[in-house]
Amino acid sequence: MSLAEKIKVLIVDDQVTSRLLLGDALQQLGFKQITAAGDGEQGMKIMAQNPHHLVISDFNMPKMDGLGLLQAVRSNPATKKAAFIILTAQGDRALVQKAAALGANNVLAKPFTIEKMKAAIEAVFGALK
Amino acid sequence: MSMEAAGKRVHVIQGEFKVVNDPNIVLSTILGSCVAACMRDPVAGVGGMNHFLLPGSATSPSSGGDATRYGVHLMELLINGLLKQGARRDRLEAKIFGGARTIARFSNVGEQNAAFARQFLMDEGIRIVGESTGGEHGRKLEYWPFSGRARQYALTGVEAQRAIQMDQRPAPVPKPAESSIEFF
């Protein structure tokens, strides 16, 4: 089993299309265990019941945004060690600094390439293949 | 002259989006094979427009690829802008315009762009309440985000073609390597 196959990934984005695109990209990178949620609240619910190794979350979402989810994930003992990557359509420095302060592993600006996503994941988990 | 026609005009160029909540503003653009998605929340009284031209490879939002991601990005920017000003996703309604086959060598890029917008809106569950796409002529488009009214003029003749070409300067797909922020 490859490293990618072992990693459970949770995608959190309010846009159906973005979830599809990211899911496709992750499958191309060899990931098999992929779950998706439509907002931070739903994402945290899934994490609490079934902690995933990696969360890739959009920033701008209704109910609970990406930073809110990051905070919730980091303050729950069962999920606090998960790797967390934030995606943002409007990349500004304030957001990046906040995300870093809250313990995000990376912030990627949309639109990202598969290579960028791969590099961001490998920076946390090591080479996927 | 109606009240609407007397309003302030804001032009949207390729690769851009504008969101407004002022009933006196009319958004305008010039479209050749480019597509403009006009969206609004009639209850919140906020609306906007984007304007994009994707390379031919972006046929459907779920087909992957950098062009597709760029298209999805421009749609997301518009939607995020609307939500920020009080719109609700479930109340959004959209109109799409453009995607003409203005220059033979561009083959059916225009139609593919229109198909992309249509598919994206369907996937996101955003109602399409009006559409005028395809054809052989460019369009001058005006959209009143507050009322949702849209008006278009077919562009023919040399001046019109020049205007379209000016508006369709090289596709703005950003260099991905520089668009990412990685600090840590």
Boltz contact constraints between the chains, C-beta under 6 A:
constraints:
  - contact:
      token1: [A, 15]
      token2: [B, 76]
      max_distance: 6.0
  - contact:
      token1: [A, 16]
      token2: [B, 123]
      max_distance: 6.0
  - contact:
      token1: [A, 16]
      token2: [B, 124]
      max_distance: 6.0
  - contact:
      token1: [A, 17]
      token2: [B, 61]
      max_distance: 6.0
  - contact:
      token1: [A, 17]
      token2: [B, 72]
      max_distance: 6.0
  - contact:
      token1: [A, 17]
      token2: [B, 120]
      max_distance: 6.0
  - contact:
      token1: [A, 17]
      token2: [B, 123]
      max_distance: 6.0
  - contact:
      token1: [A, 20]
      token2: [B, 62]
      max_distance: 6.0
  - contact:
      token1: [A, 24]
      token2: [B, 64]
      max_distance: 6.0
  - contact:
      token1: [A, 60]
      token2: [B, 80]
      max_distance: 6.0
  - contact:
      token1: [A, 89]
      token2: [B, 76]
      max_distance: 6.0
  - contact:
      token1: [A, 89]
      token2: [B, 77]
      max_distance: 6.0
  - contact:
      token1: [A, 89]
      token2: [B, 80]
      max_distance: 6.0
  - contact:
      token1: [A, 91]
      token2: [B, 181]
      max_distance: 6.0
  - contact:
      token1: [A, 96]
      token2: [B, 181]
      max_distance: 6.0
  - contact:
      token1: [A, 96]
      token2: [B, 183]
      max_distance: 6.0
  - contact:
      token1: [A, 100]
      token2: [B, 184]
      max_distance: 6.0
  - contact:
      token1: [A, 107]
      token2: [B, 181]
      max_distance: 6.0
  - contact:
      token1: [A, 108]
      token2: [B, 180]
      max_distance: 6.0
  - contact:
      token1: [A, 109]
      token2: [B, 179]
      max_distance: 6.0
  - contact:
      token1: [A, 109]
      token2: [B, 180]
      max_distance: 6.0
  - contact:
      token1: [A, 109]
      token2: [B, 181]
      max_distance: 6.0
  - contact:
      token1: [A, 110]
      token2: [B, 73]
      max_distance: 6.0
  - contact:
      token1: [A, 111]
      token2: [B, 69]
      max_distance: 6.0
  - contact:
      token1: [A, 111]
      token2: [B, 70]
      max_distance: 6.0
  - contact:
      token1: [A, 111]
      token2: [B, 73]
      max_distance: 6.0
  - contact:
      token1: [A, 113]
      token2: [B, 66]
      max_distance: 6.0
  - contact:
      token1: [A, 113]
      token2: [B, 176]
      max_distance: 6.0
  - contact:
      token1: [A, 116]
      token2: [B, 180]
      max_distance: 6.0
